[in-house]
C-alpha cells in the first residue's frame, strides 16, 4: 500500500479481529485507510486461495464485516502502543 503512503507499523491478530498501528498522511481519512486495507487483503486472499472463502462465506462475496473501530494515539509513544496491541 506504499502508493497510498500507508505504513503498517505493527499488527496483531485475534480470532475475530486485527489490531493495526498505522502511519499515514494527515489528509487521509480513517475510512479510506480501512477501505484500502479491506480491499487489498480481500483481493490477495482470493487470488491466493480462490476456493477457501466460498467454503466459509457461502454466497456472500465479502470477506470483511462492514464496520470497524479506530482511535488515535495522540500523546502515547509508539512503543507503548505496540505493547498495547501485543497484549
Short mmCIF file of the C-alpha atoms (twelve columns), coordinates in Angstrom:
data_MODEL
# 
_entry.id   MODEL 
# 
loop_
_atom_site.group_PDB 
_atom_site.id 
_atom_site.type_symbol 
_atom_site.label_atom_id 
_atom_site.label_alt_id 
_atom_site.label_comp_id 
_atom_site.label_asym_id 
_atom_site.label_seq_id 
_atom_site.Cartn_x 
_atom_site.Cartn_y 
_atom_site.Cartn_z 
_atom_site.pdbx_PDB_model_num 
ATOM 1  C CA . UNK A 1  0.000   0.000   0.000  1 
ATOM 2  C CA . UNK A 2  3.004   2.225   -0.456 1 
ATOM 3  C CA . UNK A 3  1.449   4.177   -3.318 1 
ATOM 4  C CA . UNK A 4  -1.134  5.434   -0.799 1 
ATOM 5  C CA . UNK A 5  1.543   6.273   1.793  1 
ATOM 6  C CA . UNK A 6  0.086   3.917   4.404  1 
ATOM 7  C CA . UNK A 7  2.644   2.265   6.677  1 
ATOM 8  C CA . UNK A 8  1.573   -0.631  8.880  1 
ATOM 9  C CA . UNK A 9  3.993   -0.247  11.760 1 
ATOM 10 C CA . UNK A 10 2.678   -3.147  13.784 1 
ATOM 11 C CA . UNK A 11 -0.126  -5.691  13.536 1 
ATOM 12 C CA . UNK A 12 -1.575  -8.338  15.849 1 
ATOM 13 C CA . UNK A 13 -4.400  -10.745 15.072 1 
ATOM 14 C CA . UNK A 14 -7.009  -12.439 17.195 1 
ATOM 15 C CA . UNK A 15 -9.665  -14.970 16.226 1 
ATOM 16 C CA . UNK A 16 -12.170 -12.327 15.131 1 
ATOM 17 C CA . UNK A 17 -10.304 -9.027  14.762 1 
ATOM 18 C CA . UNK A 18 -6.998  -7.384  13.901 1 
ATOM 19 C CA . UNK A 19 -5.162  -4.525  15.592 1 
ATOM 20 C CA . UNK A 20 -3.039  -2.281  13.376 1 
ATOM 21 C CA . UNK A 21 -0.678  0.531   14.231 1 
ATOM 22 C CA . UNK A 22 -0.736  2.661   11.095 1 
ATOM 23 C CA . UNK A 23 1.096   5.767   9.980  1 
ATOM 24 C CA . UNK A 24 -0.170  7.846   7.082  1 
ATOM 25 C CA . UNK A 25 -0.539  11.378  5.833  1 
ATOM 26 C CA . UNK A 26 -2.869  13.567  7.916  1 
ATOM 27 C CA . UNK A 27 -5.051  14.211  4.873  1 
ATOM 28 C CA . UNK A 28 -6.077  10.552  4.547  1 
ATOM 29 C CA . UNK A 29 -9.326  9.676   6.293  1 
ATOM 30 C CA . UNK A 30 -9.685  6.671   8.561  1 
ATOM 31 C CA . UNK A 31 -12.494 5.290   6.405  1 
ATOM 32 C CA . UNK A 32 -10.222 5.471   3.328  1 
ATOM 33 C CA . UNK A 33 -7.464  3.585   5.176  1 
ATOM 34 C CA . UNK A 34 -9.895  0.879   6.317  1 
ATOM 35 C CA . UNK A 35 -11.294 0.589   2.798  1 
ATOM 36 C CA . UNK A 36 -7.790  0.219   1.338  1 
ATOM 37 C CA . UNK A 37 -6.806  -2.469  3.855  1 
ATOM 38 C CA . UNK A 38 -10.011 -4.444  3.366  1 
ATOM 39 C CA . UNK A 39 -9.841  -4.204  -0.441 1 
ATOM 40 C CA . UNK A 40 -6.147  -5.053  -0.618 1 
ATOM 41 C CA . UNK A 41 -6.342  -8.053  1.711  1 
ATOM 42 C CA . UNK A 42 -9.530  -9.438  0.139  1 
ATOM 43 C CA . UNK A 43 -8.001  -9.261  -3.326 1 
ATOM 44 C CA . UNK A 44 -4.844  -11.090 -2.253 1 
ATOM 45 C CA . UNK A 45 -6.676  -13.721 -0.206 1 
ATOM 46 C CA . UNK A 46 -8.994  -14.524 -3.130 1 
ATOM 47 C CA . UNK A 47 -6.048  -14.583 -5.526 1 
ATOM 48 C CA . UNK A 48 -4.015  -16.954 -3.362 1 
ATOM 49 C CA . UNK A 49 -6.870  -19.130 -2.027 1 
ATOM 50 C CA . UNK A 50 -9.715  -18.923 -4.577 1 
ATOM 51 C CA . UNK A 51 -11.713 -21.825 -3.120 1 
ATOM 52 C CA . UNK A 52 -11.334 -21.044 0.571  1 
ATOM 53 C CA . UNK A 53 -13.747 -18.108 1.003  1 
ATOM 54 C CA . UNK A 54 -16.514 -19.911 -0.867 1 
ATOM 55 C CA . UNK A 55 -16.390 -22.774 1.604  1 
ATOM 56 C CA . UNK A 56 -16.669 -20.466 4.591  1 
ATOM 57 C CA . UNK A 57 -18.634 -17.440 3.393  1 
ATOM 58 C CA . UNK A 58 -21.140 -19.167 1.075  1 
ATOM 59 C CA . UNK A 59 -22.940 -16.769 -1.255 1 
ATOM 60 C CA . UNK A 60 -21.560 -13.606 0.273  1 
ATOM 61 C CA . UNK A 61 -18.864 -12.012 -1.829 1 
ATOM 62 C CA . UNK A 62 -17.287 -10.262 1.099  1 
ATOM 63 C CA . UNK A 63 -14.502 -11.241 3.404  1 
ATOM 64 C CA . UNK A 64 -14.796 -8.419  5.952  1 
ATOM 65 C CA . UNK A 65 -17.655 -7.056  8.028  1 
ATOM 66 C CA . UNK A 66 -18.933 -3.574  7.227  1 
ATOM 67 C CA . UNK A 67 -17.828 -1.991  10.495 1 
ATOM 68 C CA . UNK A 68 -14.557 -1.031  12.126 1 
ATOM 69 C CA . UNK A 69 -13.248 0.687   15.241 1 
ATOM 70 C CA . UNK A 70 -10.465 3.243   15.098 1 
ATOM 71 C CA . UNK A 71 -8.810  5.529   17.599 1 
ATOM 72 C CA . UNK A 72 -5.853  7.857   17.554 1 
ATOM 73 C CA . UNK A 73 -2.876  7.780   19.865 1 
ATOM 74 C CA . UNK A 74 -2.043  11.412  20.487 1 
ATOM 75 C CA . UNK A 75 0.361   11.504  23.434 1 
ATOM 76 C CA . UNK A 76 1.308   7.833   23.517 1 
ATOM 77 C CA . UNK A 77 4.684   6.601   22.353 1 
ATOM 78 C CA . UNK A 78 4.925   4.082   19.547 1 
ATOM 79 C CA . UNK A 79 6.433   1.587   21.968 1 
ATOM 80 C CA . UNK A 80 3.502   1.913   24.397 1 
ATOM 81 C CA . UNK A 81 1.032   1.498   21.557 1 
ATOM 82 C CA . UNK A 82 2.881   -1.570  20.278 1 
ATOM 83 C CA . UNK A 83 2.750   -3.134  23.753 1 
ATOM 84 C CA . UNK A 84 -0.979  -2.411  23.986 1 
ATOM 85 C CA . UNK A 85 -1.595  -4.086  20.629 1 
ATOM 86 C CA . UNK A 86 0.628   -7.005  21.606 1 
ATOM 87 C CA . UNK A 87 -1.368  -7.664  24.773 1 
# 
